[in-house]
Amino acid sequence: MSSTTDKIKGVANEAAGTIKEGAGKAVGNPNLEVEGAAQKLKGEVQQTVSKAKDAVKNVIDKA
């Protein structure tokens, strides 16, 4: 997967997770809240992977 794809999926997962987490809080559904927090974290990890891939690519390009 390319870094751009990771970045896009990361942003999408983070946004969806934030919405689920907020909805879970709003309706008092702790399961939905936890599911949203997990999806949000997944998105953050995907974005971190994207940044790492970009960093590695930059090092390789400079070599």
Summary of the structure (lengths in Angstrom):
residues: 63
radius of gyration: 15.0
end to end distance: 22.5
largest distance: 53.7
contacts: 191
relative contact order: 0.21
helix: 92%
strand: 0%
